Amino acid sequence: MSLQSFGFFGFLLVTAAVYLHLPQRWQSPFLLAASWLFYWLAMPAMLPVTIAIAALTYLCGRALEGRHKTAALRTGVAGLLAILAFFKYNGAFAGLAGWRAVAMPLGISFYSFAAIAYLIDAARGDCEVEKNPLHCALFLNFFATVTQGPICRAGALMPQFREEHRFDAARTVRGLRLLALGLFKLVAVSDVLGVLVDEVFPHYRSYGGPMLVLAAVAYTLQLYFNFSGYSEVARAAGLLLGLDLPENFKTPFFATNFSGFWSRWHISFSSWLQDYLFLPLAWADLSGLTRGKLSRLPAEVCVFTVFFLSGFWHGNTLPFVVWGLLQACYRLGEELLHRRLGKPKKKAPARVLWAKRAGVFALWCVSMVFFRVGSAPASAPMTVGDAFGYLAGCLRGWAPARFAGELYSAVFTGFYANAIMVAAYYGFVLAALALAFWLDARRAFQYKNKPAELALAGETHRWAVYYLLVAFLLGGYILQSGGFGNAGFGMYAGF
């Protein structure tokens, strides 16, 4: 039951209708039961794991109120990291002494990180220890966030479970706007781009440079619109139920440097890395270990460590390690340039700003080749050598006639082997991307990155935009019958 499926629409409608009419004391138990049902329908064998993680988090949280606060925190964080590491990396030992790989529970990274943040915040006194086990479990297992985030903070979300929620027309309208926008991104943009990406990457040796460049850009956009669209559908579900969830994307492709990019991309994860990894590393007192020779780690070492670990978090294979190393190089290179040349001017000419945006986007696309190779399905595995081979292939075979033929053949079999449908596919993609980027540009420049649903509501001809979103959404569903499948629970659900 993916978030762009008709089954999810029915599930959300029934859940909201019942939840908003229940007495307050029954709202949280009902929402938790609905969330567990959602997870059970998705991955029944792993529901006990999610419940066990919630129980561990709750018990360690309550132990923070006792005499052994430090031990409780260490036990909770170490236990959560151990469970996460086992499920993420046990496959590396498959085949050794008869070991059989155990499947990774859906979304385990997201709710494990939320649990770790809750324990650390509670130990610091930044949020209250949750005494209601149902609220703790609901915080981690809420159906809108359990598979792909955003990674919520306990201090912001848990208090909302103690409040009474009733139907609110203004909030519902905001949620519906966001739902339409998120589904448009998921179905009409991401899923439709997927047919080109899934054809070219596994067979990259058969294609020339222009097609490989196009597919790399298409994958970059596919992942962005999939993940940002999912995050907006999740926020919409929260709004319909009276809950405010954090924003996860703020037009990252309009950032002029990688510092700004990472402050706009997967915000809940980026802020988690900053608060619970970078800052502890940066402020760690090393004088006892180095006999006073070094009291703090250099900022460059902290930045490198954070991005290296973020790559390793995505996967323990070399493509993800290289992806993390590239992000570290981008950020460190940027800092070194600023030290050498000075901080960039806040008000630079438009051509300079757009050149910087183009540079950031190009470098990001290069790194996403490694990300896509690392994410390749088990049925068509790829290695880090394939990633370098793909990039080398981008420099060869630039004959216009070859490119035209490859454009046609790449999607021909996905549309009933029909030439008219191939033309319709590319026309649809260009129109959908034009609308998507126009909305992002309006949000970035006209509305100063206000929440997406508020930017949408501010448009003078917003009803025309609503009709366009719905029309493209329906078109996306129709095109899927031509050979598409959707991305299930989202392209990031496997991390």
N, C-alpha and C positions, 0 to 999 in steps of 0.2 A: 504494500500500500504506500506507494511513493507520494510525495506531497503535490505532484501534478496529476495524480490519478483521480478518476471520478469517485473511487472508493473513499479517498481521503476527504473529498468535499462532503460526502454523506456523513462520514464519521465526525467531521468538524461541526456540521450543522446539528446533528443529534446531540453531540457532547455539549455544545453551547446552549442549545434549547433547554436541556435538562439542568445543566450546571447553574444557569442564571435564574432558575426558578426554585432551586433548593434552599432550604434554611441554611444560614451561614455555617452552622456546625457540621453540616453534611457536604459542604462544597469541596473542601480539600480532600476528604476521603474518596468522594466520587471522582474527582479529577485525577487522583492517583490511580484509582482502579482503571479509569479510561486509558491512562498513560501506560500502565502495565499491559492492558489488552492490546494497545497499539504495538508495543514492543513484542508481545507474544505472537501476534500475527506476522510480524516481520522476521523474527528469529526465535522461535519458541524454546529451543534447547538452551539458549543463553540468558533467558529471563532470570534464572536463579543467580547468575553472576551479577547482574545489575542490582538485584535485591541484596546480595551479600555485600557489595561495595557500599550501598546505602547504609546497611546495618553497621559495618565497620566505621564508616564516617560518623554516624550518629553516636556510637559508643565512645569513640575516641574524643569526639567533641564534648560529650558530657564529662569525660575524665579530665578535661582541661579545667574544670571547676574544682578538682580535688588537689591533693597535696603534691602529686607527681605530674605536674603540668608539662614539664619538658619531656618526660618519658612518654606521655600520652601523645604529644605532638610528633615526636620522632617515630613512635610505633605506627601512628596513623599514616604519616607521609611515606615512611619506608614500606609499609604494607601496600599502600595504593600504588606506589611505583613498582613494587615487585609483581603485583598482579598485572599491571599494564605491560611491563617488560616481558612477562611470561607469554601473554597472548600475542604480543606484537612480534616477538622474535623466536618463539619456539619452533617455527617452521624451518629455521636455519639448521636444526638438528634432525630434520626428517631423514629417515633412512639409516641413522646411526643406531646400532644395537636394537633395531626393530622399532625405533620411535616413530610414531605417527603424528603428524602435525595436527594441532588443535585449532579449530577455526577461531578467528578473532571476533568477539562480540561487537555488534553494530554500535558505532559511536563511543566505544569505551574510552578513547583518548579525551573526548570532550567532557564527559561527566567525571572522569578521574581528575582532570585538571581543575574542574569546578570544585570537587571535593577537597583537593589539596589547598586551593585558595581559601576555602571556607575554614579549614583547620588553622591555617597560618593567620588569617584575619582574626579568628576568634582568640587565638593565643596572644596576639598583639593587642587585643581589645578594640579592634577596628569594627567588629560586629559582635552581636550577642550570640552566646551559645544557644542553639535551638533545642528547646526542651521537648518539643512535640516530634516524635519519630516520623509521623506522617508528613509533616512539613519538610523535614530533612530529606525524606525519600522523594517527595514531589519536586523539591528543588533540583535534585539530580536527575530525575526520570521524567520530567515534564515532556509530554509527547512531541511538542513543537521543537524542542531543543536537543532531545536525547540522542538523535542520530548524527547531527552535524552542527551542533551549536546554534547560536553563539554561546560562548562560555560565559555564563552569568556569574555575578558576584552575589554572595549570600546576603550582604548588607543591603543590597538593592532589591532583591527578589523575595527573600523569605518573609520580610514584613508584609508584603502584599498578600500572602496566603492567609494572614490573620484578619484581613479586611473582608467585608461583605461586598459581593459583586452582583450588580444588577444590570439589566439592559440599559445602555446609554446610546442614544441616537448618534451623537457627534462622534463618539469613540468608534461606533460601528461603521460609520461612513469612512473614517480614517482607515479602519481595518480593511474595508472593501477596496478602497483605492490602492492600498499597499498590496493586497492580494492580487488584484488585476495586474499591477506592475510586475510583481514577482513571478506570476505565472507566465506573463509575456516573455520575460527573460529566460525562464526555464524551457518553455515549450517552443516558442516562436524563434528564439535565437540559439540557445545552447543546444537543444536536442537536434535542431535542424543543421547546425554546423557540424554536429557529430558524425554525420554520414561521410562527409569529406575527410575529416580527420581520421576516422577509423579505417578508411580505405587506403589513405596514403602512407601513414606511419608504418604499418606492418610490411608494406611493399615498397619502401622508400627507394630501394635500389633500382626500381623500374621507372622512376620519375626523374625529370630534369630539375635544375635549380629553381626556376620560377615556381614550379608546383610545390616543391619542398618548402620554399619561403612562405608561400600562400598557406600551406597546411600548418606551419609553425605559428603563423599569425592567427589562423583560424582556431587552433587549439588554445592559444592564449586567451582569445575572446570567449571561446566555449567555456573554459574553466571559470573565467570571471563572471560571465552572465549566469552560469549554473549556480555558483556559490553565492553570489550576491542575490540572485533570484530566490534561492532557497532561504537565505537569511531574511528576506523581506516577507516571504510566505510565513515563516516562523513568527516574525514580529506581528504580522496580520492576525495569525491565530491567537496570539497573546492579547492583542487589542480587542478582539471579538469576545474574549473571556474576561476582560477587565484588567489584564496584566500588561505592564510595560517591560519589554525586553530591550536590551541594548542594541544599538546599531552596529553593524559589522563591516560595512563598506561605505566610503565617502568619495566616490569618483576618483579612484587612485590613478587612472591613466592621464589625469590632468595635473599630476604632481610634476614639479620641475627638478626634483632630485630624489634619491632613494630614501633619504630621511623622511621626506614628506610622503613618499609612496607607502612606506611601511606604517605611517601613522593613519593611512586611509585604507589599507588592505588588511582584511581579516583582523579587524581592530581588537576584538576580544582576545585573540591569541597573541597579537603583538603586545598589547598592554599586559597580558599575563606574563610574557617573557620578560618584559621590563620590570614589573613589580616583584616577581618571585624568582628571577634568575639574574638579570643584569644588575639590579641595585644591590642585592646581597653580595654578588661578586665584587662590585665596585667599592662597597663599604666594608668588606671583610678586613679585619685587622690581622695582618700577616707578621707583625713584629715578633711574635713568639716563635714562629716557625723559621724566620730568616735572621734571628738574633739582631733585630733592629735595622738590618740593611734595607729592608723593603717593608713599608707599612701598608701599602695599598697596591693592588694590581693595576697596571696601566689600563687606561680606558680602552686602548686598542685591543688588548688581550681579552677584555670582557666582551667587547663587540664580536670579536672573532669566535669566542667560545659560544656565545648565544646563537649565532647563526649556524655554526657547525652543528651544535646540538639540535637546532630546529630542523636541519637537513636529516640528521640521524633519526629524529622523531618521526619524520614522514616515512622512513624505511631504512633498513640496515644494509641495503644494497648500494653499490658504488654510484649509480646514477643520482640517488638522493644525496649521497655524501658530496658529490661534485656540485649539485645544485646548492647545497648549504655553503660550500666553499666559495662559489660564485657570489652568493649574497654577501658573504663576509668581505670578499674583495671589492665588491661594489661600494659597500659602506665605508670600508677603510680607505679605499682610494678617494672617495669623496671627501673624507675628513682631511686627508693629506693634501688634497688640492686646495681646500679651504685654508689650511695653515700656510700653504705656499703662496697662494694668490689672494688670500683674504676672503671674508664672507661675501657671497654674492649680494649685489644691491637688491633691495626690496622692490624697487620700481625700475625694472629693466625694460628695454624696448620689446615690443610684442614678438618680433622675429627671433630675438634671443630666447625668450621664454618658450616659444614653440619649438625651437631647435633643441632646447633642453628636454622638453617633453618627448620629442621624437627619439632622442638619445636614450632616455630612461626606458621608453617602450621597446626599442630595439634590443637593448641589453637584457631586458626582462624576457623577451621572446627567445633569445638565445638560451637563457637558463631554463625556460619552460620545455625546451627539447629534452633536456635531461629529466625533467619532472614527468613528461609524458612517457618516456622510455621506462622510467622506474615504475610507472603506474600501469604498464602494459598488462593485459589479462594473462592468466596462466595458459590459456589456449594459444597465445601468440607471444611468448616471452621474448624480451629484448634485453641486451646488455649495454654496459657503458660504451663498449666498442661500437654498438649500433648508433649511439648518440653522436659520437665523434664522426662516424661514417655519414650520418644524416647531415651534419653541419658541413662536412667536406663536399657532399653532394650538392649543397646549395650553390656552389661555385661553378658547377658544370651544367652543360646542356641548356643554354639560354637561347635556343632557336625559337622564334615566335611561332612557327608552324607546329613545332613539337608541343609547345605550351598549350596552344589551342586544342590540339588533339587530346592532350592529357586532361584538360579541363572537362572535356566532354566525356571521356571514358571513365573518369573517376567516380561519377555519380550515375552513369548510364544504367547499370544493372540495378540500382536502388530505386528506380522509378519505372518499373514495368518495361524496361528497355525501350523507352519512348522518348524521342528527341524533343517533343514539345514539353514534356515534363522536366527534362533536363534544363531547358531554357527557363521554365517556370521556377525551378529550384533556385537558380542563380539570381533571377529577378526578385524572388521572395527574400533571399538572404540579404541582398543589397538594400532592399527597402526596409527590412526589419532592423538591420544594423544602423541605417540612417536614422530611424526613429529612436532607437536605443541610445545612440550617441548624442542626438539632439537633446533628449531628456537629461542625459548626464551633464551635457554642457550647460544647459539652463540651470540645473541644480548647482553646478560648480560656480558659475559666474554671476547669474542673475539672483540666485537665492543663497549664495555664500554657504553652500553645503548644509542647509537646513535638512531635517528629516525628509526622506523622499516623498512621503505622502503629503507633507505640507507644501513642498515645492510643486507637486502635481496640482494641488488645490489652488495654488496661486496663479495658474495659467488663465489668461483671459478667455481662451477658447478651450477650456478644459474638457467640455463635453465632447468636442471633436476628438480630443486625445483619448478619452475613455472609449469612444466607439472604435478608434483605430486599434487600441490595445486589444479589445475584444475580437475585432476582425482578424488581427494577426494571430491571436491565440487560437481561434477556430482554424485558421489556415495552417498553423503549426500542427494541430491535431490531425488534420486531413493529410498533410504531407507525411506524417508518421506511418500512414497506411501504405505508403509507397516504398517501404523498406526500412523505416526507422524503428528503433526501439528507444524508450526513454532511459534516462540514466539511473533508474531505480531510486535509491534513497539519496542521490546526490553524489557528485564526483568526489567529494571530500569525506563521504561516510565511511570509507575504508581505512581512514587514518586514525 
